[in-house]
Amino acid sequence: MNSKIKYFFGSLLVVVILVWVAIFAIAEQNNLRVYFFDVGQGDATLVSLGSNQILIDGGPSGQILDRLGRVMPFFDKKIEIVISTHPDADHISGLVDVFKNYQVDEYLSTGVISDTNVFQALSQAIEEKQIPQVIAHVGQKIQITPAINLELLYPFTDLSGKKLSNTNSSSIVAKLNAGGESILLTGDAEESVERELMSANLNLKANVLKVAHHGSKSSTSENFVKIVDPKTAIIQVGANNRYGHPTAETLARLVSANILRTDLNGNIELIYENNHFQIKTDR
């Protein structure tokens, strides 16, 4: 067998292997998966089903690219929706890298603006890629399947074009509903937002609570925790951070829940199987 034929069959074998790898990668992603990434002191959460992804925040740095590369098939360079809960650097810095490296079909945010360099870089990346923008509002639903949706619960008013001294109070709050299970995603929402949500008589009960603002004492009030009544509480927080997150007060309020932390448990994965979320962690 001459070298050309050997090269042909060798190349064909590589192609066949890659095709099967792709098939198995897709098959493994048939269940809804929610990844709470360990990106240090910041938030980045991926909702994934098959080849469709929703990325909620991007963390404080380009680490998000490594995290996405570990869980998304190598051939999938498209993220259907990117959501920015609010324009703080520890939530949007990584999104600049995401926009540069992935095709993004839609960018959803509150429209709150900022003078920071990272916000300007994010706005420039969105403009250069001509990514369609959608302003978040209460009641909005992203239908993932007939039985799975992401429902926006906050903000209650149009915040587009506004500059706020406290952007945490503008955070998008959303609820991922999957059959009888649910995950409440709270961004950096503070106690004032929690009071608004409770006063609106929304269905806040959830099996899993993504604890707001990295476990700061200004969020996750006692009454809010009672109403949500989570079995599992997930805190995205950096190890030995200078803010003292999560605070002892917040941990005490969550005593009845199984608490998972990215600084202690690494990346946290929730897999929806048999009408329940199964939990996997790095450690």
Legacy VTK file of the C-alpha trace (Angstrom):
# vtk DataFile Version 3.0
C-alpha trace
ASCII
DATASET POLYDATA
POINTS 283 float
0.000 0.000 0.000
1.586 3.277 -1.114
1.815 6.365 1.080
-1.081 8.198 -0.636
-3.493 5.350 0.083
-2.260 5.109 3.671
-2.775 8.843 4.072
-6.296 8.597 2.614
-7.393 5.796 4.931
-5.710 7.454 7.895
-7.577 10.679 7.216
-10.836 8.774 6.720
-10.379 7.044 10.067
-9.844 10.384 11.822
-13.037 11.762 10.229
-15.045 8.688 11.288
-13.753 8.968 14.860
-14.634 12.670 15.013
-18.127 11.981 13.681
-18.735 9.340 16.351
-17.343 11.606 19.052
-19.783 14.300 17.906
-22.695 11.821 17.910
-21.913 10.650 21.444
-21.434 14.246 22.621
-24.889 15.184 21.359
-26.466 12.031 22.816
-25.047 12.798 26.250
-26.649 16.240 26.189
-30.245 15.094 25.660
-31.069 15.919 29.276
-31.405 19.455 30.578
-28.172 20.425 32.301
-27.471 23.521 34.366
-23.848 24.364 35.100
-22.872 26.753 37.865
-19.292 27.476 36.909
-16.427 28.092 39.279
-15.085 31.354 37.837
-13.779 32.896 41.043
-15.589 35.866 42.576
-18.361 36.164 40.014
-21.341 34.472 38.382
-21.574 32.372 35.226
-24.347 29.838 34.667
-25.067 27.754 31.576
-28.459 26.213 30.802
-27.943 23.533 28.177
-30.202 21.120 26.322
-28.884 19.319 23.277
-27.156 21.845 21.053
-29.056 24.794 22.572
-27.517 26.939 25.282
-28.451 29.927 27.410
-25.538 31.598 29.196
-26.430 33.724 32.201
-23.543 36.069 33.017
-19.918 35.417 32.164
-17.925 35.896 35.336
-15.006 38.249 35.986
-12.542 37.028 33.351
-11.813 34.895 30.302
-12.003 31.746 32.455
-15.504 31.316 31.097
-14.052 30.132 27.764
-12.334 27.219 29.486
-15.505 26.334 31.365
-17.647 26.412 28.221
-15.072 24.396 26.313
-15.280 21.617 28.884
-19.048 21.121 28.657
-20.021 22.154 25.123
-19.192 19.922 22.138
-15.999 21.109 20.424
-17.886 21.717 17.185
-20.613 23.852 18.796
-19.553 27.492 18.632
-23.012 28.990 18.964
-24.829 30.167 22.091
-28.477 30.859 21.416
-29.051 33.430 24.172
-26.689 35.336 26.452
-28.279 37.004 29.472
-26.599 39.735 31.495
-28.327 40.069 34.860
-26.718 43.488 35.494
-23.630 45.366 34.292
-21.157 44.651 37.115
-17.658 43.565 36.086
-17.802 40.254 37.977
-20.777 39.281 35.825
-19.990 40.744 32.396
-16.196 40.792 31.954
-16.138 37.226 30.633
-18.962 37.990 28.194
-16.592 40.155 26.148
-14.511 37.022 25.472
-17.632 34.976 24.797
-18.800 37.398 22.104
-15.382 37.301 20.475
-15.253 33.496 20.353
-18.864 32.355 19.892
-21.764 33.178 17.642
-24.494 34.613 19.847
-28.038 34.776 18.468
-29.517 37.096 21.096
-28.392 39.269 23.993
-30.913 39.879 26.767
-30.322 42.466 29.492
-32.116 45.106 31.539
-30.620 47.822 29.345
-29.037 49.504 32.363
-25.893 51.329 31.220
-22.557 52.012 32.882
-19.484 54.186 32.351
-17.032 51.409 33.186
-14.419 50.288 30.682
-15.671 46.718 30.720
-19.228 47.815 29.915
-17.935 49.911 27.022
-15.943 46.897 25.754
-19.047 44.725 26.010
-21.177 47.260 24.130
-18.534 47.487 21.405
-18.386 43.695 21.021
-22.185 43.519 20.705
-22.162 46.274 18.080
-19.313 44.747 16.083
-21.000 41.325 15.995
-24.405 42.943 15.326
-26.027 40.816 18.006
-29.787 41.400 18.377
-30.619 42.899 21.778
-33.736 42.305 23.858
-34.749 44.232 26.978
-35.821 42.060 29.908
-39.218 42.519 31.511
-41.313 40.627 34.016
-43.434 37.862 32.504
-41.094 37.186 29.624
-40.683 33.459 28.952
-37.984 31.631 27.052
-39.543 28.331 26.019
-36.825 25.674 25.870
-39.178 22.714 25.353
-42.960 22.426 25.876
-42.243 21.401 29.495
-39.182 23.540 30.239
-39.002 27.319 30.321
-37.045 30.197 31.791
-39.432 32.800 33.217
-38.301 36.337 34.043
-39.654 37.601 37.368
-37.751 40.877 37.660
-37.314 43.794 36.904
-40.871 45.099 37.061
-40.145 48.288 35.100
-38.261 49.260 31.951
-34.727 50.184 32.989
-33.227 50.588 29.528
-30.860 53.529 29.163
-30.714 54.229 32.902
-27.598 54.667 35.028
-27.990 53.422 38.569
-25.796 53.972 41.604
-26.667 50.474 42.822
-26.862 48.119 39.847
-27.453 45.105 42.098
-30.998 46.376 42.641
-31.626 46.074 38.899
-30.596 42.412 38.616
-32.653 40.100 36.481
-34.362 37.433 38.576
-35.511 34.367 36.666
-36.986 30.975 37.391
-36.101 27.875 35.421
-39.112 25.549 35.407
-38.684 21.911 34.412
-41.702 19.735 35.065
-42.228 19.863 38.827
-38.682 21.068 39.553
-37.410 24.637 39.509
-34.317 26.767 40.039
-34.554 30.390 41.193
-31.755 32.484 39.683
-31.284 35.766 41.508
-28.193 37.516 40.100
-27.068 40.040 42.718
-30.593 41.015 43.786
-30.666 42.581 47.233
-33.230 42.468 50.028
-35.187 45.404 48.571
-35.779 43.374 45.401
-36.741 40.341 47.458
-39.407 42.425 49.230
-40.798 43.561 45.865
-40.931 39.981 44.626
-42.705 38.781 47.768
-45.181 41.684 47.642
-46.078 40.772 44.062
-47.302 37.351 45.212
-45.221 35.546 42.617
-44.594 31.828 42.886
-41.055 31.945 44.278
-40.910 28.422 45.678
-38.014 26.503 44.125
-36.106 23.301 44.715
-32.822 25.092 44.062
-31.854 28.661 44.944
-28.900 30.361 43.275
-27.992 32.531 46.247
-27.818 36.222 45.353
-24.692 38.372 45.458
-22.281 35.547 46.330
-23.798 35.122 49.778
-23.661 38.759 50.846
-25.600 39.656 54.000
-27.538 42.287 51.990
-29.408 39.494 50.180
-31.143 36.206 51.007
-33.313 37.569 53.798
-34.929 35.210 56.290
-38.458 35.764 54.953
-37.305 35.275 51.374
-35.650 31.958 52.222
-38.820 30.786 53.982
-40.934 31.520 50.916
-38.515 29.986 48.400
-37.943 27.010 50.724
-35.021 25.559 48.738
-33.710 22.046 49.243
-30.398 23.107 47.708
-28.681 26.500 47.826
-25.838 27.232 45.401
-23.345 30.027 46.096
-21.022 31.191 43.318
-18.099 32.726 45.167
-14.322 33.068 44.970
-12.038 31.355 47.458
-10.679 33.634 50.194
-12.343 36.669 48.611
-11.803 40.080 50.208
-15.529 40.636 50.802
-15.971 37.813 53.285
-18.570 36.094 51.082
-20.545 34.115 51.922
-21.266 35.767 55.253
-22.062 33.842 58.413
-25.483 35.540 58.526
-26.433 34.251 55.088
-25.209 30.737 55.794
-27.270 30.701 59.001
-30.419 31.647 57.073
-29.808 28.731 54.700
-29.229 26.169 57.424
-32.177 24.002 56.323
-30.818 23.673 52.755
-27.982 21.627 51.311
-25.406 24.350 50.628
-23.023 24.005 47.695
-20.271 26.551 46.989
-18.066 26.917 43.955
-15.086 27.865 46.142
-15.402 24.539 47.983
-17.142 22.252 45.473
-15.799 23.592 42.180
-18.104 23.493 39.169
-21.629 22.383 40.052
-23.796 20.534 37.524
-27.518 19.835 37.782
-28.874 17.149 35.453
-32.619 16.813 34.961
-33.419 13.087 34.899
-36.624 11.240 35.741
-38.343 14.497 36.716
-35.659 15.394 39.262
-32.405 17.315 39.325
-29.374 15.165 40.035
-26.337 17.041 41.358
-22.686 16.532 40.420
-19.727 18.551 41.679
-16.008 18.613 40.957
-15.213 17.917 44.586
LINES 1 284
283 0 1 2 3 4 5 6 7 8 9 10 11 12 13 14 15 16 17 18 19 20 21 22 23 24 25 26 27 28 29 30 31 32 33 34 35 36 37 38 39 40 41 42 43 44 45 46 47 48 49 50 51 52 53 54 55 56 57 58 59 60 61 62 63 64 65 66 67 68 69 70 71 72 73 74 75 76 77 78 79 80 81 82 83 84 85 86 87 88 89 90 91 92 93 94 95 96 97 98 99 100 101 102 103 104 105 106 107 108 109 110 111 112 113 114 115 116 117 118 119 120 121 122 123 124 125 126 127 128 129 130 131 132 133 134 135 136 137 138 139 140 141 142 143 144 145 146 147 148 149 150 151 152 153 154 155 156 157 158 159 160 161 162 163 164 165 166 167 168 169 170 171 172 173 174 175 176 177 178 179 180 181 182 183 184 185 186 187 188 189 190 191 192 193 194 195 196 197 198 199 200 201 202 203 204 205 206 207 208 209 210 211 212 213 214 215 216 217 218 219 220 221 222 223 224 225 226 227 228 229 230 231 232 233 234 235 236 237 238 239 240 241 242 243 244 245 246 247 248 249 250 251 252 253 254 255 256 257 258 259 260 261 262 263 264 265 266 267 268 269 270 271 272 273 274 275 276 277 278 279 280 281 282
